[in-house]
Amino acid sequence: MRNRIPPGWAEHRFPGGAFCVPARFSGRADPGWFDARRPDAIPVGEGGRQAAWFVEGDHGLAVLRHYRRGGLRARLGGRESYLWLGEPRVRAWAEARVLDHLRRAGLRVPEPLGAIYWRGGPSSFFYRNAILVARIAGAQALAGRLDQADPAAVARAIAAMHAAGVWHADLNAYNILFDADGQVWLIDFDRARLGVVSPEQAQKNRLRLRRSLVKVAGARGAQWWDALSRCLPS
C-alpha cells in the first residue's frame, strides 16, 4: 500500500511483527534497537508517560519512545495495547511519516530513525509499537525556560507546521524544545494529522498550548501565551 512507510525507507519483518528504518540502516538495524531493556537505555525524566529513553548505538544519539495510553483507556485495555487496523494505521509508522514530511518541508523536528510494531500473531486484534528519533543536542523544554523563550520564534514554528499541513494532537509546553543554539523544535507527533489545517484546528492547537502553559506556570504562563498569540497569524 502506498505511503505505508516514509519514502526511501526499508521494511523488515520478523516473527511477531515488523520494523522500518531509513535505507542507510537497512542490514544493520534489528528489533533490539526498540527494546527499552537495552543496556544503554536511560529514562527520559521530563514529560511523557515514563515511556521514553535516551539511547546510543549505530543509529547515533536517539530517543526511544514506546506508545502508552493514559487515563481510563489505560486502565481498561492495557497501557501499550492498540487495536490492529493494518500497517498504515500503526501509530509509530504514521508518526514517522509525519516527521519525514515536516523535515522535507524544512521544519525543525526530530529525524525519524525507525518504527516498529509487535503483534501476538497474524490473528491478533492488538499490537504494541515504538518509534526511534534522533536526539536534539542540548534540548530544553519550553516549560523550563519561559523567561528566556522568544514567543515570536515559537509562533513562527507553530505557523510553519500548520502551513505544512500538519495538525498536532498534543501541542504543550513539553513538546516545544529549544536546542543549544536557541532554535525552536517541535516534537511528539503521535496522532498528528496530515492535510489542510483549518483556522479552527489551528486555534485548537494554540488553546491546548495555553492550557499547558497555565498548568505549568500559572499567570506567568498565561502572559507568555498572550505574547505568543500576538505573533500568530489571525
N, C-alpha and C positions, 0 to 999 in steps of 0.2 A: 504494500500500500504506500502511495506517495506521501512524503512528509512524515513518515514514521519516526525517523531519526534525522538529526541535522545533516545538511549537505557535507559530503566528504568524510562522514563517519563510517565506521565498520561495526557490524553486529556480530556478536559471538554467543552461541548457545552452549549451555552446559546442563547436566542433569538437574532439573528443578528450577530452571529459569534462563535468563539471557542478560547480557550487558552490551552496551555500545560505548565506543570511545572514538576520539579523533583518529584518523587513519595512521598518523605518525606513531601511535601507541599500539597499533594492531600487531599482535605477535609478542608483545611484552606484557600487556595487561592480563589480569586474571581476576576471578571473583574475590580473591583475598584483598584486593585494593579497597573493597567496600565493607570489609569486616571491621566493626567497631572494636573488636578484641585484638586487633593487630598491635604488636608491642610498642609501636611508636605513637599510638593514638593518645592525645591529651585532650580532655574535655574542654569545650569552649564554655566559659563561665558567664557570658552575658547574653541575655535574651534567649529566645527559643524554648524548647521543652526538654532540656537536658538530652538532646539527640544530635549534637554536633561535636566533632572532634578535629583538632589540628593534627595533620599527618604529613609525613615527608617520605618520598620514595622516588621511583623512576618518573613519576608524574610531576615531581617538583614539590614545592611547598603548597599544601592544599587544605581545604576544609571538607571533611566527610560529613554529610548530614543524612540521617535516617528519617523518613517521614513518619510522624506520630500525630495521632489525633489528640484533641483536648476536649475538656468538658464532658457532657453527657455521652457523646458518641464513644469516647474512650472507655467509659465505664460499661457501656452496653455491648460493644462489639470488639473490644481489644484495641490497644493503642496503636498498633502497627498494621492492622488488617484493613485492606481496602477491597471493595467489590471489583472483581475482574470484568472489565468491559472491552478487552482487547489491547494489544500493544500500543496503538496510537493514543490510548487514554491513560496509560501508565503515567502517574504524576511526575516521576523523575524524568522520564523521556520528554514529556510535554515541557517541563521547565528548561531542560537542555535546549529544546528548540527555541524557546523564547529568548534565552540568554544569547544563543547564537544569532538570532535575528537582531537583537539590540546591539550586539557588538558590530555586526555588519553595518548597522545604521550609525555607528560612531559613538555610541554611548559608553560611559564607564560603568560596566557591570562585570562581575567575575567571569573569567573564562571557564566554560564548562569543560571538564576533563573526562567525564564518564557518567553513566547512569546504569542502574541495574534493577531487576526485579527477581523475586523468588516466589515460586508457587509450590503448593503441596502436590501438584501433579496436573496433567492436562485437563482433568475433570474438576479441578478445584475452583470454587467460586470466589476465592480471595487470593490476594497477593500482598507481599511486602516489597518495599523499594527504597532506594537510596541514590544520592547524587554526590558527585565529587567535583568541586570547583577550585580554581586557583585562589590561593590566599592573597589578600591585599596587604602589602607590606605596611606596617605601622598603622593599621586601621584603628580608628576610634569612632564609636557610635555618636550620632548627634545628641543622644540623651546625656552623654558625658561631657559635652563641650558647647553647650548653648552660648556661653559667654564669648566664645571665640568664633562661633559659626556665622558665616555670612548668609543671611536669608536670601539675598539675590542669587547667590550661587546655587543654593538648594532649589530655588524656584526655577532656575534655568534647567536644572537636571530633570525635575518633575515635568516641566513643559515639553522638554525634548522626548521624554518617554511617551507621553501622550501623543505627540506629533508622529512618533514612530509607530503608533497603532498598538500600544500595549497598555492595558489596564491592570494595575497592581492590586492584588486581593488583600494585602495587609501592609499598607504603607504606614509605618510607625517610626518612632524615634530610635529604634534599634536597627532598622533596615535601611537607614541612610548613614553612610560611613564617610569619614574623611581619612585620606591616606597621609603618609609622612610629609607630602608636599602641600597638603591642604586641599587637594582635589576631592570633589564630591563623587561618591559611588552609590549606586542603588543595588540592593541585594534581596534575596529571598523572593523568587518569582513563582513559588508554588501557587497553583490555581490562577495564575495570571491569564488574561485573555488577549488574543491577537485579533485585531480588527480596528475599525474606526472607533475612536473613543469620543463619546458624546459629551457635551458640556455637563450634563447631569452626572455622568460617570466620573468625569474629571473632578467635579465638586465632591463626589462621594469619597474619592481618594484623599482630597485635601482635608475634609472633615474628619476622616479616620486619623490622619496625622495630628490634627488639633486635639482630639480626644487623648491620643497617646502623650502628647506634649504636656497637657494639663495633668494627666495622671503622673507623669514623671517629675514635673517641675512646678505644678500649681499655677499661680498667677504669672510667674515669670515665663512659663511655657506658653500661656495664652498670649502674652505680649509678644513673644518671639514669633508665634504663628501669625499674629496681626501684621507684623513687619513682612513676613513671608508672603502673605496674601496680597499685599500691596504691590508685590513684584510679579505676581502671576497674571497671565492673560485673562481677561474677563470672559 
